[in-house]
Amino acid sequence: MMEDEELEFVEDLEAILHLTPEVQLAIEQVFPSQDPLDRTDFNAVEYINTLFPTEQSLANIDEVVNNIRLKIRRLDDNIRTVVRGQTNVGQDGRQALEEAQKAIQQLFGKIKDIKDKAEKSEQMVKEITRDIKQLDHAKRHLTTSITTLNHLHMLAGGVDSLEAMTRKRQYGEVANLLQGVVNVLEHFQKYMGIPQIRQLSERVKAAQSELGTQILADFEEAFPAQGSKKSGGPSIVLRDACLVANVLDPRIKQEIIKKFIRQHLSEYLVLFQENQDVAWLDKIDRRYAWIKRQLVDYEEKYGRMFPEEWCMTERISVEFCHITRTELAKLMRTRAREIEVKLLLFAIQRTTNFEGLLAKRFSGCTLNDGPGKKPETPLEPTNPFLEDEDNVSEKDEDLDRNSSDELGSSEPKKPKAPDNPFHGIVSKCFEPHLYVYIESQDKNLGELIDRFVADFRAQGPPKSGTDEGGAVLPSCADLFVYYKKCMVQCSQLSTGEPMIALTTIFQKYLREYAWKILSGNLPKTSTNSGGLTISSLLKEKEGSEVAKFTMEELCLICSILSTAEYCLATTQQLEEKLKEKVDKTLMERINLTGEMDTFSTVISNSIQLLVQDLDAACDPALTAMSKMPWQSVEHVGDQSPYVTSVIMHIKQNVPIIRDNLASTRKYFTQFCIKFTNSFIPKFINHLFRCKPISMVGAEQLLLDTHSLKTVLLDLPSIGSQVVRKAPASYTKIVVKGMTRAEMILKVVMAPHEPSVVFVDNYIKLLADSNPETFQKILDMKGLKRSEQGTMLELFRQRLPNPPSGPDSGPSLSFSAPTPEQESSRIRKLEKLIKKRIQ
């Protein structure tokens, strides 16, 4: 029974002491312990084995048992103490809870008392604030009332004083008082419903009206519309009256200004009537001299009478300009037939000078609100090239400068002059008559072109070996200098339709210059081409002249090409300048593309002439090449005579062309490219005519082809002390064309047996699917027609096979074994070519 009870107690204890992992982890964190008895996975057997690992250790069993019992006893004491300590915990807790509840009740009561006091304080603050607001409103209303009463007192007193001063013409005091009354009256705008206020306002308006009428009457009396000015001159009363007019209705001020200016300029209308001699354009200076005297007289007599902000001097000048423009326009319509170019330009020059003087003297502030018509929008700066007028009128002595100097694009531009607000205020009247100027320029330019033609015929083409060879023709610089002068003059006169008319004249004579001076003086090519036999080719000396054009003619072509290039660039800049100076609405009508195309055509024709000349010089040599008996050549020697002839002509022409086109390097490069594109296909065509060709003959032709290729690659710098690398585009053309010629000869050198190998290598090397080209190569090899038929049939069958791409090198490699003799000859040819290159 005791054992059963102990087992049950152990089981119950284990059930009670079985804790979850979370609880066990929390206990370990609060009470860390290294004692094995405290571990959750405690094993009694392992623990005993640890205490007694051997049989000999059992001798200490009593000591171990005593220690464990001691520890158990201590644990029991600790547990007993803790249990006894927890006996009164519940009672203490209830007592503490009751005390806490009492404290909360006391705290709640205090909070309620504080809230009640806060509500009472808020109510008290509201009452105080309401009283303060009432006092504040009362203060504001009282202040407004006092201020309004003061203003009313000032207004009533001011109106009375104003009426009294108006009757006494005390304008000096009225000027200050009226402004103050008007300002005070503005404060009563919201009180106009009050009869007394409305009555005061009506009295002020009546006083203003009376002042205006009275002042106008005073000025009418001082400056009557008819007759001379008052002998007494301006008075202090009128000066003060102007100050009053500043405060009155602006119409009063404008009426005073209008009447005074009209009276001041009345003499001008009489002196320069339409029937007077001084009214005509040749005496236009007298008009401007008269107004200058009048302005000086005004400054002396009336300068202090009118306020400075009225700008009376400027207003008089502006009205004078409007009257002058109207009178001159009417006069020129009546006497239009008497207008000459020199007279018109004289009048315009003096008028624009006067407008410039006005711009220096006045700001133009009255142009928008002064009497008279508002002048048109100021035009663009009159000088399109930003130069002084005197410099433009002088002829430029340096006629060989380039186009950028002519149009001022290469030099730093001068600061842009400010716009002249008075530009066109008088000179606008001359615009309807500018057709006289345009017709004159048309005539002058026609005479200038005729003089250029006569001078060219008299002086002849530029001499070779001089600085003139290949230079820009002086007449070209003269033409654009004159264009420049015309543009400056016309832009000073108008930026409207006259500029369009002048542009049309420019276009006309640009085309005439291109055809009469440039294209008309290009040397004519001869249709007869002289033949060259093999014997004459062999006897041809280095100094013999085969080229069609002489050295002077080559220099002339280069000079015309350089001139056309100069004209092309300058014409483009001319178009830009014209667009800058013309009205924006007319910009689209400025178009010199056709003229630029004309000069481009001249450039193209000049290059074509140079190419044709050199090409024609090489034709006899190529013809001789095609007529040589290549089948009977026995050994490979130096380059053939026809190659020497071609090189000689190249060395004769190319250095001259290069030196004369030094300023237009890009067109020399175009010449080289066009010549190469013409010469290489022609050389290949003559190569096909060399038939039949023996193996040795093909080797000699291959050597000649390599020599020509070397010369062509060196063509841009041939005969030059300074060696320049040829442009990549040009080198690519030469390598591609001459490599094709070399491949043709390599195919000819290859044995035609076996046929399949020969056809495949032809397709690989030439990549040409044209049967005619293949047949030409068979003719060069000297095959019979029967053999050619078989080869052509095989060629057509083998065509579907993709030929080798352009990246594959042009090497001659046969799949079939090459005979020993053929390979030795090819090696011998390669050594000879390398020796020739060195």
C-alpha positions in Angstrom: 0.0 0.0 0.0 2.8 2.4 0.8 4.5 1.7 -2.5 1.3 2.3 -4.4 0.8 5.6 -2.6 4.4 6.7 -3.4 3.9 5.8 -7.1 0.7 7.8 -7.2 2.4 10.7 -5.5 5.2 10.7 -8.0 2.8 10.6 -10.9 0.8 13.5 -9.5 4.0 15.4 -8.9 5.1 14.9 -12.4 1.8 16.0 -13.7 1.9 19.1 -11.6 5.5 20.0 -12.4 5.1 19.4 -16.1 5.5 23.0 -17.5 5.2 24.2 -21.1 8.4 25.2 -22.9 7.5 28.9 -22.9 7.1 28.8 -19.1 10.3 26.9 -18.6 12.2 29.4 -20.9 10.8 32.3 -18.8 11.9 30.6 -15.6 15.4 30.0 -17.0 15.7 33.7 -18.0 14.6 34.9 -14.5 16.5 32.3 -12.5 19.4 31.1 -14.5 21.0 28.0 -13.0 23.7 25.5 -13.9 22.5 22.8 -11.5 21.6 19.6 -13.4 18.6 19.1 -11.1 17.0 22.2 -12.5 17.2 21.0 -16.1 13.9 20.2 -17.9 15.3 17.0 -19.3 16.7 15.8 -16.0 17.5 12.1 -16.0 18.0 10.5 -12.6 20.0 7.5 -13.9 22.5 9.7 -15.8 22.8 12.0 -12.8 23.6 9.0 -10.5 26.1 7.7 -13.1 27.7 11.1 -13.1 28.0 11.0 -9.3 29.3 7.4 -9.2 31.0 6.7 -12.5 33.0 3.7 -11.1 32.5 1.1 -8.4 35.3 2.7 -6.3 33.3 5.9 -6.2 30.5 4.1 -4.3 32.7 4.4 -1.2 31.5 8.0 -0.9 27.8 7.2 -1.2 27.0 8.2 2.4 28.6 11.6 1.9 26.6 12.2 -1.3 23.4 11.1 0.3 24.0 13.4 3.2 24.6 16.3 0.9 21.4 15.7 -1.0 19.4 15.4 2.2 20.9 18.7 3.3 19.9 20.3 0.1 16.4 18.9 0.4 16.1 20.2 3.9 17.2 23.7 2.8 14.6 23.6 0.0 11.9 22.6 2.4 12.8 25.5 4.7 12.7 27.9 1.8 9.4 26.6 0.7 8.0 26.8 4.2 9.2 30.4 4.6 7.6 31.4 1.3 4.3 29.7 2.1 4.1 31.4 5.5 5.0 34.7 3.9 2.0 34.5 1.5 -0.5 33.9 4.3 -1.4 37.7 4.6 -1.0 38.6 1.0 -4.7 38.5 0.1 -5.7 40.7 3.0 -3.0 43.3 2.2 -4.1 43.3 -1.4 -7.7 44.0 -0.5 -6.6 46.8 1.8 -4.4 48.4 -0.9 -7.3 48.2 -3.5 -9.7 50.0 -1.1 -7.1 52.7 -0.5 -6.6 53.1 -4.3 -10.4 53.5 -4.9 -10.6 56.2 -2.2 -7.7 58.1 -3.8 -9.5 57.9 -7.2 -12.7 59.3 -5.8 -10.8 62.2 -4.2 -9.0 62.9 -7.5 -12.3 62.8 -9.5 -13.8 65.4 -7.1 -10.8 67.7 -7.5 -11.0 67.5 -11.3 -14.7 68.4 -11.2 -13.9 71.4 -9.1 -11.2 72.5 -11.6 -13.7 72.1 -14.5 -16.3 74.2 -12.8 -13.8 77.0 -12.1 -12.6 76.9 -15.7 -16.1 77.3 -17.1 -16.6 80.3 -14.8 -13.3 81.8 -16.0 -14.3 81.3 -19.6 -17.6 83.0 -19.1 -15.8 85.9 -17.4 -13.3 86.2 -20.3 -16.1 86.3 -22.8 -17.8 89.1 -21.0 -14.5 91.1 -20.8 -13.8 90.5 -24.5 -17.3 91.6 -25.4 -16.8 94.8 -23.6 -13.4 95.4 -25.2 -14.9 94.8 -28.7 -17.6 97.3 -28.0 -15.0 99.8 -26.9 -12.9 99.1 -30.0 -15.8 99.6 -32.4 -16.7 102.8 -30.6 -13.1 104.0 -30.9 -13.0 103.1 -34.7 -16.3 104.8 -35.4 -15.3 107.9 -33.4 -12.0 108.1 -35.3 -13.8 107.7 -38.7 -16.3 110.3 -37.7 -13.6 112.8 -36.7 -11.5 112.1 -39.8 -14.6 112.5 -42.0 -15.6 115.7 -40.3 -12.0 117.0 -40.8 -12.2 116.0 -44.5 -15.6 117.6 -44.8 -14.3 120.8 -43.3 -11.3 120.7 -45.6 -13.5 120.0 -48.6 -15.9 122.8 -47.8 -13.1 125.2 -47.2 -11.2 124.0 -50.2 -14.1 124.4 -52.6 -14.8 127.9 -51.4 -11.1 128.8 -51.8 -10.9 127.1 -55.2 -13.8 129.1 -56.5 -12.4 132.4 -55.2 -8.9 131.7 -56.6 -10.3 130.6 -60.0 -12.0 134.0 -60.3 -8.8 135.8 -59.4 -6.7 133.5 -61.8 -4.4 132.5 -59.0 -3.3 129.4 -60.9 -0.2 128.8 -58.7 -2.3 128.3 -55.6 -5.1 126.6 -57.5 -2.7 123.9 -58.8 -1.8 122.7 -55.3 -5.3 123.2 -53.8 -7.1 121.5 -56.6 -5.1 118.3 -56.3 -5.8 118.3 -52.6 -9.5 118.9 -53.0 -9.7 116.1 -55.6 -7.9 113.7 -53.2 -10.2 114.6 -50.3 -13.3 114.2 -52.5 -12.3 110.6 -53.3 -12.9 109.8 -49.6 -16.5 110.8 -49.9 -17.4 108.6 -52.9 -19.4 106.3 -50.7 -21.3 109.2 -49.2 -22.6 110.6 -52.5 -26.1 109.8 -51.4 -25.9 112.6 -48.9 -27.2 115.8 -50.5 -24.6 118.1 -49.0 -21.7 115.9 -50.1 -23.2 115.6 -53.6 -23.6 119.4 -53.8 -19.9 119.8 -52.9 -18.9 117.3 -55.6 -20.9 119.2 -58.2 -19.2 122.5 -57.1 -15.8 120.8 -57.6 -16.7 119.6 -61.1 -18.1 123.0 -62.0 -14.8 124.6 -60.8 -12.8 122.2 -62.8 -14.9 122.9 -65.9 -14.6 126.7 -65.4 -10.8 126.3 -64.9 -10.5 124.4 -68.1 -12.5 126.9 -70.1 -10.6 129.8 -68.5 -7.2 128.4 -69.2 -8.0 127.6 -72.8 -9.2 131.2 -73.2 -6.0 132.5 -71.6 -3.8 130.5 -74.1 -6.0 131.5 -77.0 -5.5 135.1 -76.0 -1.8 134.7 -75.5 -1.3 132.6 -78.7 -4.0 133.5 -81.2 -4.5 131.0 -84.1 -3.9 133.7 -86.7 -1.4 136.5 -86.5 1.9 136.8 -84.6 2.5 135.6 -81.1 1.8 137.9 -78.2 4.5 140.5 -77.9 4.8 140.1 -74.2 5.8 136.4 -74.5 5.0 133.7 -72.0 3.9 134.7 -68.5 4.0 133.2 -65.1 0.3 132.9 -65.2 0.4 130.6 -68.2 3.2 128.5 -66.5 1.0 128.1 -63.5 -2.0 127.4 -65.7 0.0 124.4 -67.2 0.4 123.0 -63.7 -3.4 123.3 -63.2 -4.0 121.6 -66.6 -2.0 118.6 -65.3 -4.7 118.1 -62.6 -7.6 118.7 -64.9 -9.1 116.4 -67.5 -6.3 115.2 -69.9 -8.3 116.6 -72.8 -7.5 120.1 -71.6 -3.8 119.3 -71.7 -4.0 117.8 -75.1 -6.0 120.8 -76.4 -3.4 123.2 -75.1 -0.6 121.2 -76.7 -2.4 120.9 -80.0 -3.2 124.6 -80.3 0.3 125.7 -79.3 2.0 123.3 -81.7 -0.4 124.3 -84.5 0.3 128.0 -83.9 4.1 127.3 -83.6 4.2 125.4 -87.0 1.8 127.7 -88.9 4.8 129.6 -90.3 6.3 126.3 -91.7 3.1 125.6 -93.7 3.3 129.0 -95.3 7.1 129.0 -96.1 7.1 125.5 -97.6 3.9 125.6 -99.6 3.7 123.3 -102.6 4.2 126.2 -105.0 7.4 127.4 -103.3 10.9 126.6 -104.7 12.2 125.7 -101.2 9.5 123.0 -101.0 11.2 120.7 -103.6 13.6 117.8 -102.7 16.8 119.6 -103.7 16.2 122.1 -100.9 15.0 119.6 -98.3 17.8 120.7 -96.0 16.1 124.0 -95.4 13.1 122.3 -93.9 15.2 120.6 -91.3 17.3 123.8 -90.7 14.0 125.7 -90.1 12.8 123.2 -87.4 16.2 123.3 -85.7 16.0 127.1 -85.5 12.4 126.9 -84.2 13.4 124.4 -81.5 16.2 126.6 -80.3 13.8 129.6 -80.3 11.3 127.5 -78.3 13.8 126.5 -75.7 14.8 130.2 -75.2 11.3 131.6 -75.0 9.0 128.8 -73.8 11.3 126.2 -72.4 10.2 127.0 -68.8 6.6 127.7 -69.5 5.5 124.1 -70.1 6.3 121.3 -67.5 9.2 119.2 -68.4 7.1 116.0 -68.4 5.1 117.4 -71.3 8.1 116.9 -73.6 7.0 119.8 -75.8 10.2 120.0 -77.8 9.7 116.4 -78.8 6.0 116.9 -79.6 6.8 119.8 -81.8 9.4 117.7 -83.7 7.0 114.8 -84.1 4.2 117.0 -85.4 6.7 118.6 -87.8 7.7 115.2 -89.0 4.1 114.2 -89.7 3.4 117.4 -91.5 6.6 117.1 -93.6 5.8 113.5 -94.5 2.3 114.4 -95.7 3.5 117.5 -97.6 6.4 115.7 -99.3 4.2 112.7 -100.3 1.7 115.1 -101.9 4.5 117.0 -103.6 6.2 113.9 -105.0 3.0 112.6 -106.4 2.5 115.8 -108.2 6.0 116.0 -109.6 6.8 112.3 -109.9 8.5 112.8 -113.3 11.0 115.2 -111.9 12.4 112.7 -109.4 15.8 111.5 -110.2 17.9 108.9 -108.5 20.5 111.3 -107.2 17.9 113.7 -106.0 15.9 110.9 -104.3 19.0 109.5 -102.6 20.0 113.0 -101.5 16.6 113.7 -100.0 16.5 110.3 -98.3 20.0 110.7 -96.9 19.3 114.1 -95.4 16.0 112.8 -94.0 17.5 109.7 -92.4 20.2 111.9 -90.9 17.5 114.1 -89.4 15.7 111.1 -88.0 19.0 109.9 -86.5 19.4 113.4 -84.9 15.9 113.1 -83.4 16.8 109.7 -82.0 19.9 111.1 -80.3 18.0 114.1 -78.9 14.7 112.5 -77.8 13.5 109.3 -76.4 10.4 108.9 -78.5 8.1 108.7 -75.4 5.4 111.0 -77.1 5.0 108.8 -80.2 2.2 106.8 -78.7 0.2 109.5 -77.0 1.1 112.7 -78.8 -1.0 114.5 -81.4 -0.8 113.2 -84.9 -0.5 109.7 -86.2 1.6 107.0 -84.6 4.5 106.1 -86.8 4.9 102.6 -88.0 6.8 100.0 -86.0 10.6 100.8 -85.9 12.4 98.8 -88.5 15.4 96.5 -88.1 18.9 98.1 -87.9 19.5 99.8 -91.2 23.0 98.6 -91.7 22.9 94.8 -92.5 26.6 94.4 -92.1 27.0 96.5 -88.9 29.4 98.9 -90.5 29.5 102.7 -90.5 27.8 104.4 -93.4 31.0 106.1 -94.6 32.9 102.8 -94.7 30.1 101.2 -96.8 30.2 104.0 -99.4 34.0 103.6 -99.9 35.0 101.0 -102.4 36.9 98.0 -100.9 40.4 97.9 -102.4 41.1 94.3 -101.4 39.1 92.4 -103.9 40.7 89.0 -103.3 39.3 88.5 -99.8 37.0 85.6 -99.3 33.2 85.7 -98.9 33.2 85.6 -95.2 35.1 88.9 -95.1 32.6 90.4 -97.6 29.6 89.6 -95.4 31.4 90.2 -92.1 30.7 86.7 -90.8 34.3 85.8 -89.9 35.1 89.0 -87.9 33.6 89.8 -84.5 30.3 91.7 -85.0 30.0 95.2 -83.6 27.4 95.7 -80.9 24.0 96.0 -82.3 22.8 99.6 -82.5 19.6 100.3 -80.6 16.4 100.7 -82.7 15.7 104.2 -83.8 12.1 105.0 -82.8 12.0 107.9 -85.3 13.1 105.7 -88.2 10.6 106.1 -91.1 8.6 108.9 -89.4 9.4 111.1 -92.5 11.4 108.8 -94.8 8.4 106.5 -95.2 7.0 108.9 -97.8 9.8 108.1 -100.2 9.0 104.4 -100.3 6.4 104.6 -103.2 9.0 106.3 -105.3 11.8 103.8 -104.7 11.1 102.2 -108.0 13.4 104.9 -109.4 16.2 103.7 -107.2 15.5 100.1 -108.1 15.5 100.9 -111.8 18.8 102.8 -111.4 20.4 99.8 -109.7 19.2 97.5 -112.4 20.8 99.8 -115.0 24.0 100.1 -113.0 24.4 96.4 -112.4 23.8 95.7 -116.1 26.6 98.2 -117.0 28.8 96.6 -114.3 28.3 93.1 -115.7 29.1 94.4 -119.2 32.3 96.0 -117.9 33.3 92.8 -116.2 32.9 91.0 -119.6 34.9 93.6 -121.4 37.7 93.6 -118.7 37.9 89.8 -118.8 38.3 89.8 -122.6 40.8 92.6 -122.5 42.9 91.1 -119.7 42.6 87.5 -120.7 42.6 84.5 -118.5 45.0 84.3 -115.5 48.5 83.5 -116.4 50.0 80.2 -115.3 52.8 80.3 -112.8 51.5 83.5 -111.3 49.6 84.3 -108.1 46.4 84.9 -110.2 46.1 81.4 -111.4 43.2 79.7 -109.6 42.4 82.8 -107.6 38.9 84.2 -107.3 38.2 86.6 -110.1 38.4 90.3 -108.9 35.1 91.0 -110.6 33.3 88.7 -108.2 34.5 90.7 -105.2 33.4 93.9 -107.0 30.0 92.6 -107.6 29.3 91.7 -104.0 30.8 94.9 -102.7 28.3 96.7 -104.9 25.5 94.4 -103.7 26.5 95.2 -100.1 26.3 98.9 -100.8 22.9 98.6 -102.4 21.6 96.5 -99.5 22.7 99.0 -97.0 21.1 101.9 -98.9 17.8 100.1 -99.5 17.5 98.8 -95.9 17.8 102.5 -94.9 15.0 103.4 -97.2 12.6 100.5 -96.6 12.3 96.9 -95.5 9.1 96.2 -97.4 8.4 95.6 -101.1 11.5 97.6 -102.3 13.7 95.1 -100.7 11.9 92.3 -102.5 12.3 94.2 -105.8 16.0 94.7 -105.1 16.4 91.0 -104.3 14.9 90.2 -107.7 17.5 92.5 -109.3 20.2 90.7 -107.3 19.0 87.3 -108.6 18.9 88.5 -112.2 22.5 89.6 -112.2 23.8 86.7 -110.1 22.5 84.5 -112.9 24.0 86.8 -115.6 27.4 86.7 -113.8 27.3 83.0 -113.6 26.6 82.5 -117.3 28.4 85.5 -118.9 31.5 85.7 -116.7 31.9 82.1 -115.4 30.3 79.6 -117.7 30.8 81.8 -120.8 34.5 81.8 -120.3 35.0 78.1 -119.6 37.3 76.6 -122.4 35.4 74.7 -125.0 36.2 71.0 -125.5 37.2 69.8 -128.9 35.2 66.9 -130.4 38.2 65.6 -132.5 40.4 63.2 -130.5 43.8 62.4 -132.0 44.8 58.8 -132.2 48.1 57.5 -130.8 49.9 54.6 -132.5 52.2 52.2 -130.7 55.2 53.6 -132.5 54.3 57.2 -131.6 53.6 56.1 -128.0 57.0 54.6 -127.8 58.6 57.7 -129.3 56.5 60.1 -127.1 58.8 62.3 -125.1 58.1 63.5 -121.6 57.5 67.1 -122.7 55.1 66.5 -125.5 51.7 68.0 -125.1 48.9 65.5 -125.3 46.3 67.2 -123.1 43.6 69.2 -124.8 43.8 72.2 -122.5 46.9 74.4 -122.1 48.2 75.2 -118.7 46.6 78.7 -118.9 43.3 77.1 -119.7 43.6 74.7 -116.7 44.3 77.7 -114.5 41.3 79.5 -115.9 39.0 76.6 -115.2 40.3 76.4 -111.6 39.9 80.1 -111.2 36.3 79.9 -112.4 35.7 77.0 -110.1 37.1 79.0 -107.1 35.0 82.0 -108.1 31.9 79.9 -108.3 32.5 78.4 -104.9 33.1 81.9 -103.5 29.8 83.1 -105.1 27.9 80.1 -103.8 29.0 80.7 -100.2 28.5 84.5 -100.5 25.1 84.1 -102.1 24.0 82.0 -99.2 25.1 84.6 -96.7 23.5 87.3 -98.9 20.2 85.5 -98.6 20.5 85.3 -94.8 21.3 89.0 -94.6 18.3 89.9 -96.8 16.0 87.9 -94.6 17.3 89.7 -91.5 16.6 93.1 -93.0 13.3 92.5 -94.7 9.9 92.6 -92.9 9.1 89.3 -91.2 6.0 89.0 -93.3 8.1 89.0 -96.5 10.9 86.7 -95.4 9.5 83.7 -97.3 9.8 85.7 -100.5 13.5 85.9 -100.2 14.9 82.8 -101.9 18.2 82.6 -103.7 18.3 78.8 -104.0 18.0 78.9 -107.8 21.1 81.2 -108.0 23.0 78.9 -105.6 22.1 76.0 -107.8 23.4 77.9 -110.8 26.8 78.4 -109.2 26.8 74.7 -108.1 26.2 73.8 -111.8 29.2 76.0 -112.8 31.4 74.1 -110.2 30.2 70.8 -111.4 30.8 71.7 -115.1 34.3 73.0 -114.2 35.2 69.8 -112.4 33.8 67.8 -115.3 36.0 69.7 -117.8 39.1 69.0 -115.7 38.1 65.3 -115.6 37.4 65.1 -119.3 40.6 66.8 -120.2 42.8 64.4 -118.2 40.6 61.5 -119.2 40.9 62.4 -122.9 44.7 62.7 -122.5 44.8 59.1 -121.2 42.6 57.7 -124.0 45.3 57.3 -126.6 47.5 55.4 -124.1 44.6 53.0 -123.3 43.8 52.6 -126.9 47.5 51.7 -127.6 47.3 49.2 -124.7 44.3 47.4 -126.2 46.1 47.2 -129.6 49.4 45.8 -128.3 50.1 42.1 -129.3 49.9 40.6 -125.8 50.0 37.1 -127.1 53.5 37.6 -128.4 55.0 39.1 -125.2 58.0 36.9 -124.3 59.1 38.2 -120.9 58.0 40.5 -118.1 59.9 43.7 -118.0 59.5 47.2 -116.7 56.1 49.0 -116.9 54.7 49.4 -120.4 55.0 52.6 -122.4 51.3 53.3 -122.2 51.6 53.3 -118.4 54.4 55.8 -118.6 52.2 58.0 -120.9 49.3 57.9 -118.4 51.5 58.7 -115.5 53.1 61.6 -117.5 49.7 63.2 -118.2 48.7 62.8 -114.5 51.9 64.4 -113.4 51.3 67.2 -115.9 47.7 68.1 -114.9 47.1 67.1 -111.3 49.8 69.3 -109.6 48.5 72.3 -111.6 44.9 71.6 -110.6 45.9 70.9 -107.0 47.9 74.1 -106.6 45.1 76.2 -108.2 42.4 74.6 -106.0 44.4 74.9 -102.8 41.7 77.2 -101.3 38.9 74.8 -102.2 40.4 71.4 -101.2 37.1 69.6 -101.2 36.5 70.3 -104.9 40.0 69.0 -105.7 39.0 65.8 -103.8 35.8 65.7 -106.0 38.0 66.0 -109.1 40.1 63.1 -108.0 37.1 60.9 -107.2 35.3 61.7 -110.5 38.5 61.1 -112.5 39.0 57.8 -110.8 35.4 56.8 -111.3 35.8 57.6 -115.0 39.3 56.2 -115.6 39.1 52.8 -113.9 36.0 51.5 -115.7 37.5 52.7 -119.0 40.8 51.0 -118.2 38.9 47.7 -117.4 37.0 48.0 -120.7 40.2 48.4 -122.6 41.6 45.5 -120.6 38.8 43.3 -122.0 39.9 44.3 -125.6 43.4 42.9 -125.0 42.9 39.5 -126.6 44.3 37.0 -126.8 46.7 37.3 -123.9 49.4 34.8 -123.1 50.5 33.9 -119.7 53.5 36.3 -119.9 51.3 39.0 -121.3 48.9 38.7 -118.4 51.8 38.9 -116.0 53.0 42.1 -117.7 49.5 43.6 -117.6 49.2 42.7 -114.0 52.5 44.5 -113.3 51.1 47.6 -115.3 47.9 47.4 -113.4 49.7 47.5 -110.1 51.8 50.5 -111.2 48.6 52.4 -112.2 47.0 51.4 -108.9 50.0 52.8 -107.0 49.9 56.1 -109.0 46.1 56.5 -108.5 46.4 55.9 -104.7 49.1 58.7 -104.7 47.1 60.9 -107.1 46.0 63.6 -104.5 49.6 64.3 -103.5 51.5 63.4 -106.7 54.3 65.9 -107.4 53.8 67.6 -104.1 56.5 68.3 -101.6 54.0 67.9 -98.7 52.7 64.3 -98.8 49.1 64.1 -97.5 47.2 61.0 -96.8 44.5 60.5 -99.4 40.8 60.7 -98.1 39.5 57.3 -97.1 36.5 57.6 -99.5 38.9 58.1 -102.5 41.2 55.3 -101.4 38.3 52.9 -101.1 37.2 53.7 -104.7 40.7 53.1 -106.1 41.3 49.9 -104.2 37.9 48.5 -105.2 38.2 49.3 -108.9 41.9 48.4 -109.4 41.5 45.2 -107.4 38.8 44.1 -109.8 41.2 44.7 -112.7 43.8 42.6 -110.9 41.3 39.8 -110.3 40.4 39.8 -114.0 44.1 39.3 -114.9 44.6 36.6 -112.3 41.6 34.8 -113.7 43.1 35.1 -117.2 46.4 33.8 -115.9 44.8 30.7 -114.3 44.6 27.5 -116.4 41.1 26.7 -117.7 41.5 23.1 -117.0 39.8 21.6 -115.1 36.8 23.7 -116.2 34.9 23.3 -112.9 37.8 24.7 -110.9 38.3 27.6 -113.3 34.6 28.6 -113.2 34.4 28.3 -109.4 37.5 30.5 -109.0 36.1 33.0 -111.4 32.9 33.3 -109.4 34.9 33.5 -106.2 37.3 36.2 -107.4 35.0 38.4 -109.4 31.6 37.7 -107.9 30.1 38.7 -111.3 27.1 36.7 -112.5 27.0 38.4 -115.9 27.8 35.8 -118.7 29.1 38.6 -121.0 31.9 39.4 -118.5 32.8 35.7 -118.3 32.8 35.4 -122.1 35.1 38.5 -122.4 37.6 36.7 -120.1 37.3 33.6 -122.2 38.1 35.7 -125.3 41.1 37.2 -123.5 42.4 33.6 -122.9 41.9 32.9 -126.6 39.6 29.9 -126.2 37.7 28.7 -129.2 34.0 29.2 -129.6 33.3 25.5 -129.0 35.3 25.6 -125.8 33.6 28.8 -124.8 30.1 27.2 -125.2 31.0 24.4 -122.9 32.5 26.8 -120.3 29.4 29.1 -120.5 27.1 26.2 -120.0 29.1 25.2 -117.0 29.2 28.8 -115.7 25.4 29.0 -115.8 25.1 25.7 -113.9 27.5 26.8 -111.2 25.9 30.2 -110.6 23.6 29.0 -107.8 26.6 28.4 -105.7 27.1 31.5 -103.5 30.1 33.5 -104.5 32.7 34.5 -101.9 31.7 37.6 -100.0 33.5 41.0 -100.4 35.4 40.3 -97.1 37.2 37.4 -98.5 40.6 38.4 -99.8 41.3 38.5 -103.5 43.6 35.5 -103.5 44.0 33.0 -106.3 43.6 29.6 -104.7 42.6 26.6 -106.7 41.3 23.4 -105.3 42.9 21.3 -108.0 46.7 21.0 -108.0 48.4 23.7 -110.1 51.1 22.8 -112.5 54.7 23.5 -111.4 55.4 25.9 -114.2 52.3 28.1 -113.5 53.1 28.4 -109.8 56.7 29.4 -110.5 55.6 32.1 -113.0 53.2 33.6 -110.4 55.9 33.6 -107.8 58.3 35.3 -110.2 55.6 37.9 -111.0 55.1 38.6 -107.3 58.8 39.1 -106.7 59.0 41.5 -109.7 56.1 43.5 -108.4 57.6 43.8 -104.9 60.9 44.8 -106.5 59.1 47.4 -108.5 57.3 48.8 -105.4 60.6 49.2 -103.6 
